[in-house]
Amino acid sequence: MKGERLSYFGTFAAIVGLAALATLALFNGLPFFGQFERWVENYRIATLTPPEAQDHDIVIVAITDDTLADFPYSSPIDRGFLADLLELVQARGARGVLLDVLLDRPTEWTKDARLEQLIKDYKIPLAISYGREPEHLTPDEVKFMDGFVPVDRRGFGNLVTDDLYDGTVRGIYEGRALPDGTFLPGVATALVEKLGHPVAHEPRLLVYRGQQSSTVEPFLELPADSLKAMPANLIAGKIVLIGGDFTLIDRHRSPFATAREGNGGMLPGIVFHAHAVAQLLEGRQEPQVGPIGNIVIVVAAALIGMLLGALDLSVALRVGLAVLAVIALWAAGWLLFRYGGQIPLLGGGVLIPVVGPGAALGLSLFLTSTYIARRDRAQRQFVQGAFSRYLSPRLLQKLIDDPSRLKVGAERHELSFIFTDVAGFTTVSEQMDADELATVLNRYFDGMCEIVFRHDGLVDKFIGDAVFAIFNAFEDQPDHAQRAVACALELDRFASAFLDAELAAGRRFGLTRIGVHTGFASIGNFGSSARHEFTALGDAVNTASRLEGLNKYFGTRVCVSAAAASRCPGQALRPLGHVVLKGKTEAIEVFEPLDAERSASAFIAEYVRAYALMERNSPDAYRALAELGRANPGDLCVALHLERVAAGVGGTRIVMDEK
């Protein structure tokens, strides 16, 4: 009996632990789940933050679109105007100034010199937003700013956003060390320290100041272009934050976006700095319970779910009690944030997690008591969920019928690999909003995956805009190299048509480059029994990736190694060269696969003849290549070989000095 009770206790403890761990992993590891929790937190902040009177210490001087309309150029902001602003707020007796303008490039010399000298001679505390290469500044911009803004006036202007989820500004930047070892805090922290308030340089969440009404903002905002005409007492004794408040730029998502219509929750950067300065000056307590508190709440909710599941009650009654428990949890979450400031031990509103604990309670309530049934169902769901998007239906069924193929571990096999990459897509993606980027990539990946499936390949993973596919992964495919090359050619046709369609629709995209290689690698599940990934590892994988990059060098779209090409009888190929990849000593011959029309062209025949002359170091190689170049000026491969021969580099051996 004692052993049976211990067994029950161990089972119940395992249920609680499993539910808690699964919930924590989902809500902290997967953006979809975590974003829901963050949205509920943001909604509480937006709707339940206690109203407060407008801050009497902080004034925002806003540089607006109307301000810039008075100048012949809008960027950079007129340095003479900035100097006038700084002189005016100093003359009117401001306590301190935060200038959220990056002074990272020269403008008019006289205005620059005046502003630079004013910054050095400024009599009251002054902190100016600063950035470096991690903030996407160029080395020249950093160099100019280092010379323009003294170190003791700088503070990083970064906003800490929740990029994993929805990009909401949630923290105050603590700062970091400069290359010379000097520690530089965030600009809000820098100003507060200059005002005589020591601040610990550590990550902290941003506590937003409440708003008295829908018409009264937390901070008084004055237009910079008419500040001179306003009463001096609006500035005297105040902390002045100068920065942009533009319609379309430098606006960031705040928690208030969950409750305000339109772009009402998208605030200018200077407003976030104002909230940060107010928080640091007032010593406001962060609302989150922290990682330990989060774990305790999730475990407690899982324990309640387990106890409800263990009670000898009807299913309907257990579900009803569970719903009441979740409602009580959500009510506590709302009340603790709204009225936490009235509880002495708390000292302020508290944001406890409610979505994750509710999920933990439900999960622990409904966990199956039969281990074997749970294991079989989970195994089947894992195979279908993990591989349905990466395998053709025929291969997926093989895995479902024989899940042992997914055991943790790996075996060494000869495989064929395809790597694709969209040239310049990082730059293109930065010019798209999130919805447009997702739409374009999803359509692109759908087409690419469909082609890989048609050739019975495995889409192993997506790496940004790149696709990594494997052939001969789950079943013996004696023709895996032929499948890979044929697949690559079809991928090339699809990608070219996709690019043309995007450009015709007025959307930017990039050229898809493809590399194909055949070689031995280890394939299987790598990891632990709790977390693993099915993939291939080895030098052959790296070689396939490098082949994709060679397309840029040769001006081609598809590169195939000799190891793959030799397994493709009947496939027309254009030899490109014997390439020694960076970090290697042995050369591999690289080819461009051709369709029937190109392979039959006179140009290819002449190219093959010229290539043979190069291989023999024939003096006639230059003339043959020159004739090809004149007839086909757009062929970069011919231009490359012509340049090499002209430089006295014989043969077709090419040593790469970059990946």
C-alpha positions in Angstrom: 0.0 0.0 0.0 2.8 2.4 0.9 4.6 1.7 -2.4 1.3 2.2 -4.3 0.8 5.6 -2.5 4.3 6.6 -3.5 3.6 5.5 -7.1 0.5 7.7 -7.1 2.4 10.6 -5.6 5.2 10.2 -8.2 2.6 10.1 -11.0 0.8 13.3 -9.8 4.1 15.0 -9.3 5.1 14.1 -12.8 1.8 15.5 -14.1 2.3 18.8 -12.3 5.9 19.0 -13.5 5.1 18.1 -17.1 2.2 20.6 -17.3 4.4 23.4 -15.7 7.4 22.7 -17.9 5.4 22.4 -21.1 3.6 25.7 -20.4 6.8 27.5 -19.5 8.5 26.2 -22.6 5.5 27.2 -24.9 5.0 30.6 -23.4 8.7 31.5 -23.2 10.0 29.7 -26.3 7.3 30.1 -29.0 6.3 33.6 -30.1 2.7 32.7 -30.8 1.9 31.7 -27.2 4.2 34.3 -25.6 2.6 37.0 -27.7 -0.9 36.2 -26.3 0.4 36.6 -22.7 2.2 39.8 -23.6 -1.0 41.1 -25.3 -3.0 40.5 -22.1 -0.3 42.2 -20.1 -0.2 45.2 -22.4 -4.0 45.4 -22.3 -3.9 45.6 -18.5 -1.4 48.4 -18.7 -3.4 50.2 -21.3 -6.8 50.0 -19.5 -5.9 49.6 -15.8 -2.9 51.9 -15.2 -4.2 54.3 -12.4 -4.7 57.8 -13.7 -2.2 60.4 -12.6 -1.9 64.2 -13.0 0.3 65.4 -15.7 4.0 65.2 -14.6 5.1 68.6 -13.2 8.8 68.0 -13.6 9.1 66.9 -17.2 8.4 68.8 -20.4 8.7 67.5 -24.0 9.8 70.0 -26.6 8.6 68.3 -29.8 10.2 68.7 -33.2 7.3 68.1 -35.6 6.6 67.9 -39.3 5.5 71.5 -39.1 8.9 72.4 -37.5 10.8 70.8 -40.4 8.6 72.6 -43.0 10.4 75.8 -42.1 13.8 74.6 -43.2 15.2 73.9 -46.7 16.1 70.3 -45.7 14.5 68.0 -43.1 17.4 65.7 -42.4 19.6 66.3 -40.6 17.7 68.7 -38.4 19.0 72.2 -38.8 21.9 72.6 -36.3 21.4 76.3 -35.9 17.8 75.6 -34.8 18.9 73.0 -32.3 21.5 75.4 -30.9 18.7 78.1 -30.5 16.6 75.5 -28.7 19.3 74.5 -26.3 20.2 78.2 -25.6 16.5 79.0 -25.0 15.8 76.2 -22.5 19.0 77.0 -20.6 18.2 80.7 -20.5 14.8 79.9 -19.2 16.2 78.0 -16.2 15.6 74.3 -17.2 17.0 71.8 -14.6 18.4 69.5 -17.3 18.0 68.6 -21.0 17.8 65.3 -22.9 18.4 65.8 -26.7 17.1 62.8 -28.6 18.7 63.7 -31.9 21.5 61.8 -33.5 24.3 64.2 -34.4 26.0 61.8 -36.7 26.8 63.7 -39.8 28.1 67.2 -40.8 25.8 69.9 -42.2 26.5 73.6 -42.5 30.0 74.3 -41.1 29.1 77.5 -39.1 26.0 75.9 -37.6 27.8 72.7 -36.7 30.6 74.7 -35.1 28.2 76.7 -33.0 26.2 73.7 -31.8 29.4 71.7 -31.0 30.8 74.6 -28.9 27.5 75.1 -27.2 27.3 71.4 -26.2 30.8 71.6 -24.7 30.0 74.8 -22.8 26.5 73.9 -21.7 25.9 74.9 -18.1 23.1 72.6 -17.0 23.0 68.8 -17.1 22.7 67.6 -20.8 22.4 64.1 -22.2 22.4 63.5 -26.0 21.3 60.3 -27.7 24.3 58.3 -29.1 24.8 55.2 -31.1 27.3 53.0 -32.8 27.5 50.2 -35.4 25.0 48.0 -33.5 22.5 50.8 -33.8 23.0 50.7 -37.6 25.4 53.7 -37.8 28.2 53.6 -40.3 31.9 54.0 -39.1 32.0 57.5 -40.6 28.9 58.5 -38.7 30.3 57.1 -35.4 33.5 58.9 -36.0 31.8 62.2 -36.6 29.6 61.8 -33.5 32.6 60.8 -31.3 34.2 64.1 -32.3 31.0 66.2 -32.0 29.5 65.0 -28.7 31.8 64.7 -25.6 31.7 61.4 -23.8 30.2 63.0 -20.7 27.2 64.2 -22.7 26.4 60.9 -24.4 23.8 58.2 -23.6 22.6 55.4 -25.8 19.2 56.3 -27.4 18.1 52.7 -27.7 14.6 51.6 -26.9 14.2 48.1 -25.4 11.5 46.3 -27.5 9.9 43.0 -27.1 11.1 41.9 -30.6 10.4 38.2 -30.0 6.7 38.9 -29.7 5.1 42.2 -31.0 7.8 44.8 -30.8 6.3 46.7 -27.8 8.7 49.0 -25.9 8.9 47.2 -22.6 12.2 48.2 -21.0 14.8 50.9 -20.2 18.2 50.4 -21.9 20.8 49.8 -19.3 23.8 50.7 -21.5 27.0 48.9 -22.4 30.7 49.4 -22.6 32.3 51.3 -25.5 35.2 49.8 -27.4 37.7 51.6 -25.1 36.0 50.0 -22.0 34.1 53.1 -20.9 30.6 52.2 -19.8 27.9 54.3 -21.4 24.3 54.1 -20.0 21.1 54.7 -21.8 20.3 58.3 -22.4 17.5 58.5 -19.8 19.8 57.0 -17.2 22.6 59.3 -18.2 20.4 62.4 -17.7 19.0 61.2 -14.3 22.5 60.5 -13.1 23.6 64.0 -14.1 20.7 65.3 -12.1 22.2 63.7 -9.0 20.2 60.5 -8.8 22.4 57.4 -8.9 21.0 54.5 -11.0 22.0 50.9 -11.0 23.1 49.9 -14.5 20.9 46.8 -14.9 18.0 45.7 -17.2 14.7 47.1 -16.0 11.1 47.1 -17.3 9.5 50.4 -18.2 6.8 51.5 -15.9 4.4 53.7 -17.8 3.0 56.8 -16.1 -0.8 56.9 -15.9 -2.9 59.4 -18.0 -5.3 61.6 -16.2 -7.8 61.7 -19.1 -8.0 61.0 -22.8 -7.2 64.6 -23.6 -4.4 65.2 -21.0 -1.1 63.4 -21.9 1.2 62.2 -19.1 3.7 64.9 -20.1 3.3 68.5 -21.3 4.4 68.7 -24.9 5.4 72.0 -26.5 6.1 72.6 -30.2 9.7 73.4 -30.8 9.0 75.9 -33.5 6.9 78.2 -31.3 8.7 77.6 -27.9 10.2 81.1 -28.0 6.7 82.7 -27.9 5.5 80.6 -25.0 5.7 81.7 -21.3 9.1 81.1 -19.7 7.6 79.5 -16.6 6.7 76.4 -18.7 10.4 75.6 -18.8 11.8 77.1 -15.6 12.9 74.4 -13.2 11.7 71.6 -15.5 13.5 68.7 -17.1 13.3 69.3 -20.8 13.3 66.4 -23.4 13.9 67.6 -27.0 13.1 65.1 -29.7 11.0 64.3 -32.8 7.3 63.7 -32.9 6.7 63.0 -36.5 3.8 61.4 -38.2 5.5 58.5 -40.0 8.9 58.0 -38.5 10.5 57.2 -35.1 7.2 55.9 -33.7 7.1 52.7 -31.7 4.5 50.4 -30.3 3.5 50.9 -26.7 1.2 48.8 -24.5 -1.5 51.4 -25.2 -1.8 50.1 -28.8 -4.0 47.3 -27.5 -6.7 49.6 -26.4 -6.4 52.8 -28.6 -7.8 53.0 -32.1 -5.6 53.5 -35.1 -2.0 54.6 -34.3 -2.9 56.0 -30.9 -0.6 53.5 -29.2 2.4 54.2 -31.5 4.4 56.8 -29.6 7.4 58.9 -30.6 10.7 57.8 -29.1 11.0 60.9 -27.0 7.8 60.0 -25.1 9.3 56.6 -24.1 12.4 58.5 -22.8 10.1 60.8 -20.8 8.5 57.8 -19.1 11.9 56.3 -18.4 13.2 59.6 -16.8 10.0 59.8 -14.7 10.4 56.2 -13.5 14.0 56.6 -12.6 13.5 59.9 -10.8 10.6 58.6 -8.8 12.0 55.1 -8.2 8.9 53.3 -9.5 8.7 49.6 -8.9 8.6 47.2 -11.9 5.2 45.5 -12.2 6.4 42.0 -13.3 6.8 39.3 -10.7 10.0 38.0 -12.3 11.1 34.6 -13.5 10.8 32.9 -10.1 7.4 34.3 -9.4 6.2 33.3 -12.9 7.4 29.7 -12.2 5.7 29.6 -8.8 2.4 30.8 -10.3 2.5 28.3 -13.1 3.4 25.4 -10.8 0.6 26.4 -8.4 -1.9 26.5 -11.3 -0.8 23.1 -12.5 -1.2 21.7 -9.0 -4.7 23.0 -8.8 -5.5 21.4 -12.2 -4.0 18.1 -11.0 -6.1 18.1 -7.8 -9.3 18.9 -9.7 -8.4 16.0 -12.1 -7.8 13.6 -9.2 -11.2 14.4 -7.5 -13.9 11.8 -7.9 -16.3 14.1 -9.7 -18.1 14.1 -13.0 -16.3 15.5 -16.0 -18.8 18.4 -16.3 -18.2 19.4 -12.6 -14.4 19.1 -12.9 -14.5 21.3 -16.0 -16.8 23.8 -14.3 -14.5 24.1 -11.3 -11.5 24.5 -13.6 -13.3 27.3 -15.5 -14.0 29.0 -12.1 -10.4 28.7 -11.1 -9.2 30.3 -14.3 -11.7 33.1 -13.9 -10.5 33.7 -10.4 -6.9 33.7 -11.7 -7.8 36.3 -14.4 -9.7 38.4 -11.8 -6.7 38.4 -9.5 -4.5 39.5 -12.4 -6.7 42.5 -13.1 -7.2 43.5 -9.4 -3.5 43.1 -8.5 -2.4 45.5 -11.2 -5.2 48.0 -10.7 -5.1 48.2 -7.0 -1.6 46.8 -6.1 -0.4 50.3 -5.3 -2.8 50.4 -2.4 -1.2 47.3 -0.8 1.8 48.3 1.3 3.7 45.1 0.7 3.4 45.4 -3.0 4.2 49.1 -3.4 2.6 49.2 -6.9 0.6 47.4 -9.5 1.7 43.8 -10.2 1.4 42.0 -13.5 1.0 38.3 -12.8 0.9 35.9 -15.8 -2.7 34.7 -16.4 -2.7 33.0 -19.9 0.2 30.6 -19.1 -1.0 29.5 -15.7 -4.5 29.0 -17.1 -3.0 26.8 -19.8 -1.0 24.9 -17.2 -4.2 24.3 -15.1 -6.0 23.0 -18.1 -3.2 20.8 -19.3 -2.6 19.2 -15.9 -6.4 18.5 -15.7 -6.6 16.7 -19.0 -3.4 14.7 -19.1 -4.0 11.1 -19.9 -3.4 8.6 -17.1 -2.4 5.8 -19.5 1.3 6.3 -20.4 1.3 4.0 -23.5 -1.7 5.6 -25.1 -0.3 9.1 -24.4 3.1 8.1 -25.8 1.6 6.6 -29.0 -0.6 9.5 -29.7 2.0 12.1 -28.9 4.5 10.2 -31.2 2.0 10.2 -34.1 1.1 13.9 -33.6 4.8 14.7 -33.4 5.6 13.1 -36.7 2.6 14.7 -38.4 3.1 18.1 -36.9 6.8 18.2 -37.3 7.2 16.8 -40.8 3.9 17.5 -42.6 5.3 20.8 -43.9 8.7 19.3 -44.8 7.9 16.0 -46.5 5.8 14.8 -49.4 2.7 12.8 -48.2 4.2 9.5 -49.4 7.3 9.9 -47.3 5.3 11.3 -44.4 3.3 8.1 -44.4 6.5 6.0 -44.2 7.5 7.9 -41.1 4.1 7.4 -39.5 4.2 3.7 -40.2 7.7 3.4 -38.9 8.4 6.1 -36.3 11.6 4.4 -35.2 13.3 6.3 -38.1 13.1 9.3 -35.8 14.9 7.8 -32.8 17.5 10.1 -31.2 20.8 9.4 -32.9 22.2 9.5 -36.5 23.6 7.3 -39.2 26.1 8.1 -42.0 24.7 8.0 -45.5 25.4 9.4 -48.9 23.0 12.2 -49.5 22.3 15.0 -51.9 21.7 18.5 -50.7 20.1 21.7 -52.1 20.8 25.1 -50.6 18.9 28.1 -51.9 19.2 31.8 -51.0 17.6 35.0 -52.1 20.2 37.6 -53.1 19.9 40.9 -51.2 16.7 39.8 -49.4 17.8 41.1 -46.1 17.9 44.6 -47.5 14.6 44.1 -49.3 12.9 42.8 -46.1 14.0 45.8 -44.1 11.8 47.9 -46.4 8.7 45.7 -45.9 6.3 45.7 -43.0 5.8 42.4 -41.1 2.6 41.4 -42.8 4.0 42.0 -46.3 7.2 40.2 -45.5 5.3 37.2 -44.2 2.9 37.1 -47.2 5.7 37.2 -49.7 7.9 34.6 -48.0 5.0 32.3 -47.4 4.0 32.3 -51.1 7.7 31.8 -52.0 8.2 28.9 -49.6 4.9 27.3 -50.6 6.1 27.1 -54.2 9.6 26.0 -53.3 8.4 23.3 -50.9 5.8 21.9 -53.4 8.7 21.4 -55.9 10.9 19.6 -53.4 8.0 17.4 -52.4 7.4 16.6 -56.0 10.9 15.2 -56.2 10.5 13.3 -52.9 13.0 15.5 -51.0 13.0 16.6 -47.4 12.7 20.3 -46.6 15.0 20.2 -43.6 14.7 23.8 -42.5 14.2 27.4 -43.5 17.1 29.7 -42.6 15.8 33.2 -43.1 14.8 33.3 -46.7 17.0 30.2 -47.5 15.7 26.6 -48.0 17.8 23.5 -47.1 16.6 20.3 -48.7 17.9 16.8 -48.5 17.5 13.8 -50.8 17.9 10.1 -49.8 16.9 10.9 -46.2 14.2 8.5 -45.3 14.3 5.9 -48.0 16.8 4.5 -50.4 16.9 6.7 -53.5 19.6 5.4 -55.9 18.9 8.4 -58.1 19.0 11.0 -55.3 21.6 13.1 -57.2 19.5 13.2 -60.3 16.4 14.1 -58.2 18.4 16.9 -56.6 19.6 18.4 -59.9 16.2 18.1 -61.5 14.6 19.7 -58.5 17.2 22.5 -58.5 16.4 23.3 -62.2 12.6 23.3 -61.4 13.2 25.5 -58.3 15.2 27.9 -60.6 12.3 28.2 -63.0 9.8 28.8 -60.3 12.0 31.3 -58.5 12.7 33.2 -61.8 9.0 33.4 -62.5 8.3 34.4 -58.9 10.8 37.2 -59.2 9.4 38.5 -62.5 5.8 38.4 -61.0 6.9 40.4 -57.9 8.7 43.0 -60.0 5.8 43.3 -62.3 3.5 43.9 -59.3 5.8 46.7 -58.1 7.3 44.7 -55.2 11.0 44.2 -54.7 12.5 40.7 -54.4 15.8 39.1 -55.1 17.4 36.5 -57.4 17.4 33.0 -56.0 20.7 31.2 -56.1 21.0 27.4 -55.7 23.8 25.0 -54.8 23.7 21.2 -55.2 26.1 18.7 -53.8 26.3 15.0 -53.1 28.4 13.5 -50.3 28.4 11.5 -47.1 27.0 13.1 -44.0 25.4 12.1 -40.7 21.6 12.3 -40.7 19.2 11.7 -37.9 17.9 13.3 -34.7 20.4 15.3 -32.9 19.6 16.3 -29.3 18.1 14.8 -26.2 14.9 12.8 -25.8 13.1 16.0 -24.7 14.3 18.3 -27.5 15.9 17.3 -30.7 16.1 18.3 -34.4 16.1 16.0 -37.5 18.9 17.2 -39.8 22.1 16.4 -41.5 25.6 17.4 -40.3 29.0 17.1 -42.0 31.4 18.6 -44.4 29.2 17.8 -47.4 26.5 20.0 -45.9 28.9 22.9 -45.6 30.1 22.3 -49.2 26.5 22.5 -50.5 26.1 25.8 -48.7 29.3 27.2 -50.2 28.2 26.1 -53.7 25.2 28.3 -53.5 27.4 31.3 -52.7 29.6 30.5 -55.8 26.7 31.6 -58.1 27.4 35.2 -57.2 31.1 34.7 -58.2 30.3 33.0 -61.5 27.1 35.0 -62.4 25.0 31.9 -62.5 21.8 30.8 -60.6 22.6 27.1 -60.1 25.9 25.5 -59.2 26.3 21.7 -59.1 29.4 19.9 -57.8 31.1 17.2 -59.8 30.1 14.7 -57.2 26.4 15.4 -58.0 26.9 16.0 -61.7 28.7 12.7 -62.3 25.6 10.9 -61.0 23.4 12.6 -63.6 23.9 10.9 -67.0 22.2 12.8 -69.8 22.1 16.1 -67.9 23.6 19.0 -70.0 26.3 20.9 -68.0 28.5 23.9 -68.4 31.8 23.6 -66.6 32.6 26.6 -64.5 35.9 25.8 -62.9 37.9 23.8 -60.4 37.2 25.7 -57.2 39.2 25.5 -53.9 36.6 26.6 -51.3 37.8 28.8 -48.5 39.4 26.7 -45.8 39.9 23.8 -48.1 43.0 22.5 -50.0 41.4 20.2 -52.6 39.6 21.6 -55.6 36.1 20.5 -56.6 34.9 20.9 -60.2 31.7 23.0 -60.4 29.1 23.0 -63.2 26.0 24.9 -64.2 23.2 22.6 -65.3 21.5 23.6 -68.5 18.1 23.1 -70.0 17.7 21.6 -73.5 17.5 25.0 -75.2 20.6 26.4 -73.7 22.6 23.2 -74.1 22.0 23.2 -77.8 23.0 26.8 -78.3 26.1 27.8 -80.3 27.3 29.8 -77.4 27.6 26.8 -75.1 29.5 24.9 -77.7 32.0 27.7 -78.1 32.2 28.1 -74.4 33.1 24.4 -73.9 35.8 24.8 -76.5 37.2 27.9 -74.8 37.1 26.1 -71.4 39.1 23.2 -72.8 41.7 25.6 -74.1 41.9 27.1 -70.6 42.3 23.7 -69.1 45.3 23.1 -71.4 46.7 26.6 -70.8 46.5 27.2 -74.5 47.6 30.6 -75.8 44.4 30.5 -77.9 42.2 30.6 -74.8 42.3 34.4 -74.5 41.2 34.9 -78.1 38.4 32.4 -77.8 37.1 34.0 -74.5 37.4 37.5 -76.0 35.2 36.5 -78.9 32.7 35.0 -76.5 32.7 38.1 -74.4 32.1 40.4 -77.3 29.2 38.2 -78.5 27.8 37.7 -75.0 28.7 40.7 -72.9 26.2 39.9 -70.2 27.8 36.5 -69.3 29.7 37.1 -66.1 31.3 33.6 -66.2 33.0 34.4 -69.5 34.0 37.8 -68.2 35.6 36.2 -65.1 37.6 33.7 -67.1 38.7 36.4 -69.6 39.9 38.6 -66.7 41.8 35.7 -65.2 43.5 34.7 -68.5 44.3 38.4 -69.2 46.0 38.6 -65.8 48.2 35.6 -66.6 46.3 33.1 -64.4 46.3 29.9 -66.3 44.1 26.9 -66.0 40.7 26.6 -64.4 41.7 26.3 -60.8 40.2 29.0 -58.7 41.1 29.6 -55.0 38.3 31.3 -53.1 39.3 33.7 -50.3 35.8 34.2 -49.1 32.8 32.0 -48.4 
